[in-house]
Amino acid sequence: MSENCLFCKIVRGEIPCRKIYEDDELLAFHDINPVAPVHFMLVPKLHLASLMVAEDSHAALLGRMLLLGAKLAQEQGLENGFRTVINTGKGGGQEVFHLHIHIIGGGNIPPMVKRS
């Protein structure tokens, strides 16, 4: 874990969160600034700065994250679908440099990209 990383501090319990799920490898919690009726984060307890630094050795962890994200989304009432977002790097809009997945749904979610 990284000493000054916001999500590492949440994983260590130094910063409180509204927890949805936790096991030995993963933590899911509600986003503090939700953009939809359901908006939660799924983070690995292992500090990975972004998807760009993930390696083949992380494949099982990444797969677990995606599968768990879908399961938790359904448990949070998103039976009709949801958006899965991984912002990667500064150019990809990443603000906290600890790999995380946003699970977003409920209500009327606009398209990610407007097409002309």
C-alpha positions in Angstrom: 0.0 0.0 0.0 1.0 3.6 -0.5 1.3 5.7 2.6 -0.3 8.9 1.1 -2.8 7.3 -1.3 -6.5 8.2 -0.5 -7.8 4.8 -1.4 -5.0 3.0 0.5 -6.1 5.1 3.5 -9.7 4.0 3.0 -8.6 0.3 2.7 -6.6 0.7 6.0 -9.6 2.2 7.7 -7.9 5.5 8.3 -10.7 7.3 6.3 -14.3 6.1 6.8 -16.4 4.9 3.9 -19.9 3.6 3.3 -18.8 0.0 2.6 -20.7 -2.3 0.3 -18.3 -5.2 0.2 -14.9 -6.3 1.5 -12.8 -9.4 1.2 -9.0 -10.1 1.4 -8.3 -8.5 -2.0 -11.1 -6.0 -2.8 -13.2 -3.2 -1.2 -16.3 -1.6 -2.6 -17.8 1.6 -1.2 -20.2 4.3 -2.2 -18.7 7.3 -4.0 -18.8 10.5 -1.9 -19.8 12.6 -4.9 -22.2 10.3 -6.8 -23.2 11.2 -10.4 -26.2 8.8 -10.4 -28.6 7.2 -7.9 -26.1 4.3 -7.6 -22.4 5.1 -7.8 -19.8 3.0 -6.0 -16.2 2.3 -6.3 -14.4 -1.0 -6.5 -10.7 -0.9 -5.5 -8.1 -3.6 -5.1 -6.4 -3.5 -1.7 -3.1 -3.9 -3.5 -1.9 -0.5 -4.6 -1.7 -0.3 -8.4 -1.5 3.3 -9.5 -3.6 2.7 -12.7 -4.6 0.2 -15.2 -1.5 1.2 -17.2 0.8 -0.4 -14.6 -1.2 -3.7 -14.4 0.7 -6.7 -15.5 -0.1 -10.3 -16.5 0.2 -11.3 -12.9 -2.8 -9.1 -12.1 -5.1 -10.7 -14.6 -7.0 -12.8 -12.0 -7.5 -9.7 -9.8 -8.8 -7.6 -12.7 -11.2 -10.4 -13.7 -12.5 -10.7 -10.2 -13.0 -6.9 -10.0 -15.2 -7.0 -13.2 -17.2 -10.0 -12.1 -17.7 -8.7 -8.6 -18.7 -5.3 -10.0 -21.5 -6.8 -12.0 -22.7 -8.9 -9.0 -22.6 -5.9 -6.6 -24.4 -3.7 -9.2 -27.3 -6.2 -9.3 -27.3 -6.3 -5.5 -27.6 -2.5 -5.5 -30.7 -2.7 -7.7 -29.2 -2.2 -11.1 -30.9 -5.1 -12.8 -31.5 -3.1 -16.0 -27.8 -2.3 -16.5 -25.1 0.0 -15.4 -21.9 1.8 -16.5 -18.5 0.5 -15.7 -15.7 3.2 -15.9 -12.0 2.9 -15.3 -10.3 6.3 -15.8 -6.7 5.6 -16.6 -3.9 8.2 -16.2 -4.2 12.0 -16.1 -5.2 12.1 -19.8 -8.0 9.6 -19.1 -9.4 11.7 -16.3 -8.0 9.7 -13.4 -8.0 11.8 -10.2 -7.0 9.3 -7.5 -3.9 7.3 -8.6 -5.0 3.9 -7.3 -6.7 1.6 -9.7 -10.5 1.8 -9.3 -13.7 1.0 -11.1 -16.7 3.3 -10.9 -20.0 1.4 -11.1 -22.7 3.9 -12.0 -26.4 3.4 -12.7 -30.1 4.1 -12.0 -32.0 7.0 -13.3 -31.4 8.5 -16.8 -27.7 8.2 -17.5 -26.6 10.2 -20.6 -24.3 8.7 -23.2 -20.6 8.9 -22.4 -19.8 10.4 -25.8 -22.1 12.6 -27.9 -22.2 11.5 -31.5 -22.7 14.1 -34.2 
